[in-house]
Amino acid sequence: MITDYKADIKKYNEIIKQNPDDPKAYYNRGLSKHYLGDYKGAIKDVSKAINLDPTYADSFNNRGVAKYKLGDYKGAVEDLNKAKELNPDKAEKINLVLKIIKNK
């Protein structure tokens, strides 16, 4: 399945216009930007999602990965540790990413 992330971004732009306090819309738009390689844009959107809902572990996880992609290893580790704290069920997967970062 091929996803049209640019179309998804437009869809989430409309959702955000209708409901600017919807953290999932910012998260999903950020995820689409991430898949397009716009890591700075992804961080901006996911940070907004975190401001609106600081308990959603996936936001911290994805922001951490975007920071890693941009070379911000310290910021990536902080976000990934927070994701692990919020969702211990994903600790094993997160630890694999943290191990990669620590080997940089």
Buried (B, 14 or more C-beta within 10 A) or exposed (E): EEEEBEEBBEBBEEBBEEEEEBBBBBBBBBBBBBEBEBBEBBBBBBBBBBEBBEEBBBBBBBBBBBBBBBEBBEBBBBBBBBBBEBBEEBEEBBEEBBEEBEEE
